[in-house]
Amino acid sequence: RNDIYGGSHENRARFPAEIVGHVREAVGEDFPIVVKLNMHDGNYGGLELEGSIVAANMIVDASADMLVMTCGNITLNGFYMLRGGLPLEKLIQAMPTTTERIATGLFGPVAVPRTEYDDCFLRESAREVLKAVGHRVPICLMGGVSSLGAMEGAMQEGFECVQIARTLIREPDFVNRITASLEINELVEEEKRKPIEDINSKCIRCNMCVIATVDPTADFGCPFQKREAKIRESKDQEMIMSVQGFKSMLLDTQGSLSPNSVKATGANDIEDFFIPPKL
């Protein structure tokens, strides 16, 4: 378009910035406005980082309180943000009509290209936004932030918070697992503490959880998490583990960490964390 809303980066950012301004007028100064903003659309002619930084400044000028930096266009490149596995066969089966199943089978590999997954895959671009406007508003990092180390690293760099999604689909109790490990470490005298092994998500980025977005009859969630929950239920364990539940799994009856109990519950990424508690 060639009016005041098209062409330059400033013009293209004008419309969302005006929306934020009108929202602020409607809700008042004390109501938080969080804006999720792309840095890369992932399609030809789409928004890229340079334009995103312009938009970020204009949206902050319009009184946004926080920016969540993301990427992708679900219509034009659905897996650009999701990244990792592309369960095309399951997507075909999930399509509601025969025509859609045939079309997905014929054109799916082209229409839905696979993008390789890397941990914290948006961090480099988000750092540039942080430099540009991080002194004015909090910036949230997202995109493959799936371990305690990644979260702490983001905080140290100046990001205000992180957003996690698939990690919690795979492990709704992931934060509880982290909390339990840190609280157990606090039981140890400071001079005797050892570095905690990084605590990573069990998510393998297969994207099977996406199936429910195209098949309204499918159960939302991770098939691996559902299987794990059923196993726990069969053993009269919590299906979604509490902090205390994780601590009980890590501590044996004598109050020391038991490698056998850790392995039995599938928490293999912290099986080397055997620090005796303070007596």
QUIDA-V627004 format. One line per field, one symbol per residue. phi: phi as a letter, one per 30 degrees, with the letter a starting at -180 (. if undefined). burial: b if it has 16 or more other C-alpha atoms within 10 Angstrom, else e. A space follows every 10 residues. Layout:
BEGIN
phi = ???
burial = ???
END
This chain:
BEGIN
phi = .bcdcbjded ddddddddde ddddddcjdc cdccccbdcb dibeiddbee dddddddddd edjdcacccb ajbddcaecd ddhjdbdddd ddddddbded ddddddceed dbddcdcbeh dcdeddddde ddbddcbdcc cbjidbaddd dddddddjdd abcbbdeddd becedddded ddddddddee dcdceddecc dddchdiddd eddccddddd kcdddddddd ddddcicddc ddeddddddd cdddicdcdd ddddcidddb dccccdddd
burial = eeeeeeeebb ebbbbbbeeb bebbeeeeee eeebbebbbb bbeeeebbbe bbbbbbbbbb ebbbbbbbbb bbbeeebbbb bbbbbbebee bbbbbeeeee beebeeebee ebebeebeeb bbbebbbebb eebbeebbbb bbbbbbbbeb beebeeebbb ebeeebbbbb bbbbbbbbbb beebbeebee eeeeeeeebb bbbebebbbb bbeeeeeeee bbebbeebbe ebeeeeeebb bbbeebbbbb beeeeebbbe bbeeeebeeb bebbbbbee
END
